[in-house]
């Protein structure tokens, strides 16, 4: 697979109180339509950088995982097993891989725990 672009776009994030905020989002992720949200107009206020976003973890089963934002609580990515493509270091080469969601999400401001899937 190719490497996903790191281009960012203005995207709408809806917080836990229902307020819309403009954030920078990876276009390669938003194009997959799994994280919720929509393109943000310039009139949408920018979310302060110190305020953490709601997030979930995707992993590919080969030891690669990524924490990704959840722009809306109804986003498909909150369902366990939903796929998302992301870049990972595979054998020293940055490569696009496909991971699956662990399901659910961590609320805004929640402490981050290691939620990477492990096999025995």
Secondary structure, 3 states (H helix, E strand, C coil): CCCCCCCEEEEEEECCCCCEEEEEEEHHHHCCCCCCCCECCCCCCECCCCCCCCEEEEECCCCCEEEEECCCCCCHHHCCCCEEEEEEEECCEEEEEEEEECCCCECCCCCCCCCCCCCC
